[in-house]
Amino acid sequence: MPIEQRVISGGKIGAKNAQPGAALKAADEPVAKKGGGRRKLLVIGAVVLLLVLGAAGAYLGGVFDKGASASPSAPPAPVPGEVLAVEPVSLNLAGGHYLRLGLGLQLTTDVTEAPDPSKAVDVAIALFSGRTMEEVSDPATRDALKAELAEQLAEVYEGEVMDVYLTNYVTQ
């Protein structure tokens, strides 16, 4: 049985642009699913929407502002108040040497009555005692010890002391 083929052309008969068999090829191709273009359009729209929302959030939220490093929930910096002078004490160093140490405690304005200075003396004794004469005489080590003392006093006095001054520092 012979197979009959029909050629359907969309162009005019005898037109130069008409290619024989072109319509046949188009008829043999499977039909594309409908809605595929709609899905692509929705994905592209969602991406564009996310980009616009991200840019607006960055602008309004200050994401690009590098200068705002302090968080809004951070407590305000303490304000310096009175300085409490602590009587100098003699501390034993290694090798039979001594350190005469006097302190000044920088209190905050939140302090209503002077705290007990014996806590500061106790922390200083624990930190400085037993060190060598060379350690306590070196300016860099002395500054490091002072910073550590200030940190420990801030913890011991629960924020009432914000800094410490060395008012007497004599080695023998």
C-alpha positions in Angstrom: 0.0 0.0 0.0 1.5 3.3 -1.0 1.8 6.1 1.5 0.5 9.4 0.4 2.3 12.5 1.5 0.8 15.9 1.3 2.8 19.1 1.3 1.1 22.0 2.9 2.7 25.3 2.2 1.8 28.6 3.9 3.3 30.6 1.1 2.1 31.4 -2.4 2.6 28.8 -5.1 5.8 29.6 -6.9 7.1 32.0 -4.3 10.8 32.1 -4.0 10.9 31.9 -0.2 8.9 28.7 0.0 11.0 25.7 0.8 9.6 22.3 -0.2 9.2 20.0 2.8 9.4 22.8 5.4 5.7 22.5 6.3 6.1 18.7 6.5 9.0 19.1 9.0 6.9 21.5 11.1 4.0 19.1 11.2 6.2 16.2 12.4 7.7 18.1 15.4 6.0 17.5 18.7 3.9 20.3 20.1 5.5 22.3 23.0 3.8 22.2 26.4 1.8 25.3 27.1 2.7 27.2 30.3 6.5 26.7 30.0 6.9 30.3 29.2 4.7 31.3 32.1 6.9 29.4 34.5 10.0 31.1 33.3 8.3 34.5 33.5 7.3 33.8 37.1 10.8 32.8 38.1 12.3 35.9 36.5 9.7 38.1 38.2 10.5 36.5 41.6 14.2 37.0 41.2 13.7 40.7 40.2 11.4 41.2 43.1 13.9 39.7 45.5 16.6 42.0 44.2 14.5 45.1 44.5 13.4 44.1 48.1 17.1 43.4 49.0 18.2 46.7 47.7 15.4 48.6 49.5 16.2 46.7 52.7 19.9 47.5 52.4 19.1 51.2 51.8 16.6 51.5 54.6 18.3 49.2 57.1 21.7 50.8 56.7 23.5 47.5 55.8 26.1 49.5 53.9 26.7 51.9 56.8 30.1 50.8 58.1 30.3 53.6 60.7 27.4 52.3 62.8 29.3 49.7 64.8 27.6 50.2 68.1 24.5 48.1 68.5 21.4 49.9 69.8 21.1 47.6 72.8 24.7 48.3 74.0 24.7 50.0 77.4 26.0 53.6 77.4 29.6 54.2 78.4 30.1 54.9 82.1 30.6 58.5 83.1 33.6 59.1 85.4 32.9 60.2 88.9 35.1 60.6 91.9 38.5 59.0 92.4 38.9 57.0 95.5 42.5 57.0 96.8 43.7 53.7 98.3 46.5 53.8 100.8 49.8 52.5 99.5 50.8 48.9 100.4 54.1 47.0 100.3 54.1 43.8 98.3 56.7 41.1 98.3 58.4 40.4 95.0 60.6 37.5 94.0 64.2 37.6 95.2 63.5 39.4 98.4 62.5 42.7 96.7 59.5 44.9 97.5 57.0 47.0 95.6 55.3 49.9 97.2 51.9 50.3 95.4 49.3 53.0 95.8 46.1 53.1 93.8 43.4 55.5 92.7 40.1 54.0 91.8 38.1 55.9 89.1 34.5 55.5 90.2 31.5 56.0 88.0 28.8 58.6 88.6 26.4 55.8 89.5 28.2 55.1 92.8 26.4 56.7 95.7 28.8 55.7 98.5 32.5 54.9 98.4 33.1 51.2 98.0 35.4 49.2 100.3 39.0 49.6 99.0 40.1 46.3 100.6 38.9 44.4 97.5 41.2 46.4 95.3 44.2 45.8 97.6 43.4 42.0 97.6 43.3 41.9 93.8 46.5 44.0 93.5 48.4 41.7 96.0 47.3 38.6 94.0 48.4 40.2 90.7 51.7 41.8 91.6 53.1 39.5 94.4 55.8 37.1 93.5 56.8 38.8 90.3 60.5 39.6 89.6 62.0 43.1 89.9 62.6 43.1 86.2 58.9 42.4 85.4 57.5 45.2 87.5 60.2 47.7 86.4 59.7 47.2 82.7 57.3 49.9 81.4 55.5 47.6 79.0 54.9 44.9 81.6 53.8 47.6 84.1 51.2 48.9 81.6 50.0 45.3 80.9 49.7 44.6 84.6 47.8 47.9 85.2 45.3 47.0 82.3 44.8 43.6 83.8 44.2 45.1 87.3 41.7 47.6 85.9 39.8 44.7 84.2 39.7 42.6 87.3 38.6 45.6 89.5 35.7 46.3 87.0 34.5 42.7 87.6 35.0 42.7 91.4 33.3 46.1 91.9 30.5 45.1 89.3 30.9 48.2 87.1 31.4 50.8 89.9 35.1 51.1 89.1 35.9 52.0 85.5 39.7 52.6 85.7 42.7 52.5 88.1 45.6 54.9 88.5 49.0 53.9 90.0 49.6 56.8 92.4 52.6 55.2 94.1 54.9 52.7 92.4 58.3 52.2 94.1 60.5 49.1 93.9 63.3 48.1 96.3 
